[in-house]
Amino acid sequence: MTDVFAGKFCSNPWTYCEIYAGGGVYICCPAWNYNKHVGNIFYESFDEIWNSAQAQLFRAGILDGSFSACDHQKCPFIVSRSLPTIEQERHSWLAPIINDVLEHQRIVATKGPSVVKIGYDASCNLTCPSCRDDMILAKKAEQEKLNNIRDNFILPLLKDARVLVMSSDGDPFASNHYRDIMRITDETLPDLKLGICTNAVLLDERAWQDCHLEGRVTRVQVSIDAAKEETYKWVRRGGDFERLKRNLRFISEKRQTSNGFSGFDILFVVQACNYREMPDFVRLGQELNVDSVQFMLIDHWGRGMNASQYQRAKIWDRRHPEFGEFMDILRNDIFRSPIVQLGGVDALLREEFPPEIHVANGSIERVLD
């Protein structure tokens, strides 16, 4: 065990799974573990996947303190040195699972995941340049395939889950499949809470009622990536900024009044076309009384942008001609606000600026816990 990881722990490999497009199952964010999946829902049963050889390898790396299956350059908890301690995990809401794991040094999980995040339906109402070239909506044949997966894999998978998060790809309110899951689980799994990751253009009062969300939502995270309408039209192609703002106010009101609604976050993927709006984005969060304003560095997902476009977007690359201006933006005192979570940007701050201005890092998966 290295000094960096001494006394540290990550519960994800025992308590979390994420299902991506194509059916790959991950026990952490794919970007943080070299994009290694532990199985595929279209070819294996969940029992085979959940305790596969790859899953056990991930768990072993946590238990021996090496975190060997994790990408030490991309995991925001490793980069920002904010991994929870073993004692913190022993006293978290996952304590019964974690205490059993630590006592018996289990690399085989005895229960299903507590948090499930799904993103295998890429249907979306937007065509953001960083994500896709054209509109993606599941057609009839694909809908039938998705419904089969819902009945034979997803619903059984949720038997031990406390939180279902949707969606890591596309938008849950643009997907008929995800809307069905929200309605069905209201009847079949009444104790299951929902975490919503959305662009929020379709999340209004009507959608809230149609998907039976009242009293069931634990957190809403809205990806926006802009503070001004003209920038929003570029980064969120097909979106309606005025409609978005109305829906953000609706969500903010629900956050203040709805039972069990524990968090409202707005998200901003930092790139060359929007970094100057970061301070205004924090102000937007303050106006909406959000729980956090989260910044993430743009990544290349192999869809949407080509390699050349990605290089131009990487404002955080020291070779970028506007990198210096980006660093100047980050000197703004507004980033000291307690609601700001700088994610991977924190590593840049640690290298460029004195430690006293650092801001604590956060992530979707940990926040949703």
C-alpha positions in Angstrom: 0.0 0.0 0.0 1.4 3.4 -0.9 1.3 6.3 1.5 -1.1 8.1 -0.9 -3.7 5.3 -0.4 -3.0 4.4 3.2 -6.3 4.2 5.1 -8.3 5.0 2.0 -11.2 3.1 0.4 -13.7 3.1 -2.5 -16.9 1.3 -2.1 -17.9 1.5 -5.8 -16.8 -2.1 -6.9 -19.1 -3.6 -4.3 -22.1 -1.2 -4.4 -22.3 0.5 -7.8 -22.8 -0.5 -11.4 -23.2 1.5 -14.5 -24.6 0.1 -17.8 -23.5 1.9 -21.0 -24.5 1.8 -24.6 -23.9 -1.6 -26.1 -24.6 -3.3 -22.8 -21.2 -3.0 -21.1 -21.4 -3.0 -17.3 -18.9 -1.0 -15.3 -18.4 -0.9 -11.5 -17.1 2.7 -11.6 -17.2 5.5 -14.1 -15.6 4.1 -17.3 -13.4 7.2 -17.7 -11.8 6.5 -14.3 -10.9 2.8 -14.8 -9.3 2.6 -18.3 -12.8 1.9 -19.8 -12.7 -1.7 -18.6 -16.2 -3.3 -18.3 -16.9 -6.4 -16.2 -19.5 -7.9 -18.5 -22.2 -7.3 -21.0 -26.0 -7.5 -20.3 -26.7 -8.8 -23.8 -24.5 -11.9 -23.4 -24.3 -12.8 -19.7 -26.5 -13.0 -16.6 -26.1 -10.4 -13.9 -24.7 -13.0 -11.5 -21.9 -13.8 -14.0 -21.2 -10.1 -14.5 -21.3 -8.9 -10.9 -18.7 -11.4 -9.7 -16.7 -11.8 -12.9 -12.9 -12.2 -12.9 -12.6 -8.5 -13.9 -14.9 -7.4 -11.1 -12.9 -9.4 -8.6 -9.7 -7.8 -9.9 -11.1 -4.3 -9.3 -12.0 -5.2 -5.7 -8.7 -6.8 -5.0 -6.9 -3.6 -6.0 -9.0 -1.7 -3.5 -8.4 -4.2 -0.7 -4.6 -4.4 -1.2 -4.4 -0.6 -1.3 -2.9 -0.4 -4.8 -6.0 0.8 -6.6 -4.4 -1.0 -9.5 -7.5 -1.2 -11.7 -8.1 2.6 -11.4 -6.8 5.3 -13.7 -4.7 7.4 -11.3 -4.6 10.3 -13.8 -8.4 10.5 -14.3 -10.2 9.4 -11.2 -11.1 12.8 -9.6 -10.9 11.3 -6.1 -7.4 10.0 -6.7 -6.3 13.2 -8.6 -7.7 15.5 -5.8 -6.6 13.1 -3.0 -10.1 13.1 -1.7 -10.8 9.4 -1.5 -12.9 8.6 1.6 -11.2 6.9 4.5 -12.0 3.4 5.6 -13.5 4.9 8.8 -15.7 7.2 6.8 -17.0 4.3 4.7 -17.6 2.2 7.8 -20.0 4.9 9.1 -21.7 5.7 5.8 -25.1 4.5 4.7 -23.3 1.6 3.1 -21.8 0.6 6.4 -23.3 -2.9 6.6 -21.9 -3.9 3.3 -18.5 -2.3 3.7 -18.0 -3.7 7.2 -18.7 -7.2 5.9 -16.3 -6.6 3.0 -13.5 -5.4 5.2 -14.0 -8.1 7.8 -13.9 -11.0 5.3 -11.7 -9.3 2.7 -14.4 -10.1 0.1 -13.6 -9.8 -3.6 -16.9 -11.7 -4.3 -19.9 -9.4 -3.6 -22.7 -11.1 -1.7 -25.3 -8.6 -2.6 -26.3 -6.7 -5.8 -25.4 -3.1 -6.3 -27.0 -0.4 -4.0 -26.7 2.2 -6.7 -27.4 1.4 -10.4 -26.8 3.9 -13.2 -28.1 3.2 -16.6 -27.2 4.7 -20.0 -27.7 2.1 -22.6 -30.4 3.9 -24.4 -28.7 6.9 -26.1 -32.1 8.5 -27.1 -31.9 12.3 -26.6 -33.7 15.4 -27.6 -30.4 17.3 -28.3 -27.4 16.8 -30.6 -24.6 18.3 -28.6 -21.4 18.5 -30.8 -19.2 16.9 -28.1 -21.5 13.9 -28.1 -23.2 13.1 -31.4 -23.6 14.3 -35.0 -27.2 13.4 -35.5 -30.4 12.9 -33.4 -30.5 9.5 -31.8 -33.9 8.1 -30.9 -34.6 4.4 -30.4 -36.9 3.0 -33.1 -39.5 0.2 -32.8 -37.1 -2.8 -33.2 -34.7 -1.3 -30.7 -37.5 -0.5 -28.3 -38.5 -4.1 -28.3 -35.0 -5.1 -27.5 -34.8 -2.6 -24.7 -38.1 -3.8 -23.2 -36.8 -7.3 -23.1 -33.7 -6.1 -21.3 -35.9 -4.1 -18.9 -38.0 -7.1 -17.9 -35.2 -9.8 -17.8 -32.2 -7.9 -16.6 -32.8 -4.4 -15.3 -35.8 -5.0 -13.0 -34.3 -8.1 -11.4 -31.0 -6.2 -11.0 -32.7 -3.6 -8.9 -33.7 -6.0 -6.1 -31.0 -4.8 -3.7 -30.8 -1.2 -5.1 -31.6 1.8 -3.1 -31.0 4.3 -5.9 -31.5 4.1 -9.7 -29.7 6.8 -11.6 -30.6 7.7 -15.2 -29.1 8.5 -17.5 -25.3 8.5 -18.3 -26.1 8.8 -22.1 -28.9 10.5 -23.8 -31.7 12.0 -21.7 -34.2 10.1 -19.5 -37.2 12.2 -20.6 -36.4 11.7 -24.3 -36.4 8.0 -23.9 -39.8 6.1 -23.8 -37.9 3.2 -22.3 -36.6 5.1 -19.4 -40.0 6.8 -18.8 -41.5 3.3 -18.7 -38.9 2.2 -16.1 -39.7 5.2 -13.9 -43.4 4.4 -14.0 -43.0 0.6 -13.5 -40.7 1.0 -10.5 -43.1 3.3 -8.8 -45.5 0.3 -8.6 -43.0 -2.6 -8.2 -40.2 -1.0 -6.2 -41.8 1.7 -4.1 -38.8 2.2 -1.9 -36.4 2.8 -4.8 -35.2 6.4 -5.1 -34.3 8.0 -8.4 -31.3 10.1 -9.3 -31.9 12.1 -12.5 -29.2 13.2 -14.9 -30.7 15.3 -17.6 -30.4 18.3 -19.9 -33.7 19.4 -18.3 -35.2 20.8 -21.5 -38.1 18.2 -21.2 -38.2 18.1 -17.4 -41.2 20.3 -16.6 -44.3 19.8 -14.4 -46.0 17.6 -17.0 -43.0 15.2 -17.2 -42.7 15.2 -13.4 -46.3 13.9 -13.1 -46.2 11.6 -16.1 -43.1 9.8 -14.7 -44.4 9.6 -11.2 -41.5 11.5 -9.6 -43.1 13.1 -6.6 -41.5 11.9 -3.4 -39.2 9.5 -5.3 -36.4 11.8 -6.5 -33.3 11.9 -4.4 -31.2 14.2 -6.7 -31.4 16.0 -10.0 -28.2 16.9 -11.9 -28.6 19.1 -15.0 -25.9 19.3 -17.7 -25.9 22.9 -19.1 -22.3 23.8 -20.1 -23.1 27.5 -20.6 -24.3 30.7 -18.8 -25.3 32.6 -22.0 -27.9 31.8 -24.6 -25.6 32.0 -27.6 -23.1 29.6 -26.1 -25.8 27.3 -25.0 -27.1 27.1 -28.5 -23.7 25.9 -29.6 -22.8 23.4 -26.9 -26.4 22.1 -26.4 -27.5 22.0 -30.0 -31.3 21.8 -30.3 -31.9 23.1 -26.8 -34.2 26.0 -25.8 -32.5 28.3 -23.3 -35.6 30.1 -22.2 -37.5 26.8 -21.7 -34.4 25.4 -19.8 -34.4 28.4 -17.4 -38.1 27.9 -16.7 -37.5 24.3 -16.0 -34.5 25.1 -13.8 -36.7 27.3 -11.7 -39.3 24.5 -11.5 -36.6 22.0 -10.3 -35.3 24.6 -7.8 -38.8 25.0 -6.3 -39.3 21.2 -6.1 -35.9 21.0 -4.3 -37.3 23.3 -1.7 -40.7 21.6 -1.2 -40.6 18.0 -2.3 -40.2 15.2 0.3 -37.0 13.3 0.0 -35.5 15.5 -2.7 -32.0 15.9 -1.2 -30.0 17.6 -4.0 -30.0 19.8 -7.1 -26.7 20.3 -9.0 -25.9 22.0 -12.3 -23.0 20.7 -14.4 -20.5 22.4 -16.7 -18.1 20.6 -19.1 -15.2 23.0 -19.4 -14.0 23.6 -23.0 -12.5 26.3 -25.2 -15.9 27.7 -26.2 -17.3 28.3 -22.7 -14.6 28.6 -20.1 -15.0 32.4 -19.8 -18.6 31.8 -18.6 -17.5 29.7 -15.6 -17.9 32.6 -13.0 -21.4 33.4 -14.4 -22.3 29.8 -14.2 -21.5 29.8 -10.5 -23.7 32.9 -10.1 -26.5 31.0 -11.9 -26.2 28.2 -9.4 -26.4 30.7 -6.5 -29.5 32.3 -8.0 -31.1 28.8 -8.2 -30.1 27.8 -4.7 -28.4 24.7 -6.0 -26.5 22.3 -3.8 -23.5 22.2 -6.1 -22.0 23.7 -9.2 -19.8 21.0 -10.8 -17.1 21.6 -13.4 -15.6 18.8 -15.4 -12.9 18.8 -18.1 -14.1 17.8 -21.6 -13.3 14.3 -22.7 -13.3 12.6 -26.0 -16.0 9.9 -26.1 -15.3 8.7 -29.6 -18.6 10.1 -30.8 -19.4 13.6 -32.0 -16.0 15.5 -32.1 -13.1 14.3 -34.1 -9.6 14.2 -32.7 -8.7 17.7 -34.2 -11.9 19.3 -32.7 -11.1 17.7 -29.3 -7.6 19.2 -29.3 -9.0 22.6 -30.0 -11.6 22.2 -27.2 -9.0 21.1 -24.6 -8.5 24.5 -23.0 -6.9 22.8 -20.0 -4.0 21.6 -22.1 -1.0 23.8 -21.4 -0.2 23.9 -25.1 -3.6 25.5 -25.8 -3.1 29.2 -26.9 -5.7 30.3 -24.4 -4.5 28.3 -21.5 -3.1 31.4 -19.7 -6.4 33.1 -20.0 -8.1 30.0 -18.6 -5.8 30.1 -15.6 -6.6 33.8 -15.1 -10.4 33.0 -15.0 -9.8 30.4 -12.3 -8.2 33.1 -10.0 -11.7 34.5 -9.5 -12.7 34.4 -5.9 -16.1 33.1 -6.8 -14.6 29.6 -7.1 -14.1 29.7 -3.4 -17.8 29.4 -3.0 -18.7 26.3 -0.9 -21.1 25.1 -3.7 -18.3 24.9 -6.3 -16.8 21.5 -7.1 -14.0 21.8 -9.6 -13.4 18.1 -10.4 -10.4 17.5 -12.5 -9.7 21.3 -12.6 -8.5 21.0 -9.1 -5.4 19.2 -10.2 -4.5 22.2 -12.4 -5.1 24.5 -9.5 -2.8 22.5 -7.3 0.0 22.9 -9.8 -0.5 26.5 -10.8 -1.7 28.2 -7.6 -1.0 28.0 -3.9 -2.8 25.3 -1.9 -4.9 27.8 0.1 -7.2 28.5 -2.9 -8.0 24.8 -3.6 -11.7 23.8 -3.8 -12.9 20.4 -2.7 -13.6 18.0 -5.6 -16.9 16.2 -6.2 -18.3 13.6 -8.6 -21.8 12.4 -10.0 -21.5 9.0 -8.6 -20.3 10.0 -5.1 -22.8 12.9 -4.8 -25.7 10.6 -5.8 -24.7 8.3 -3.0 
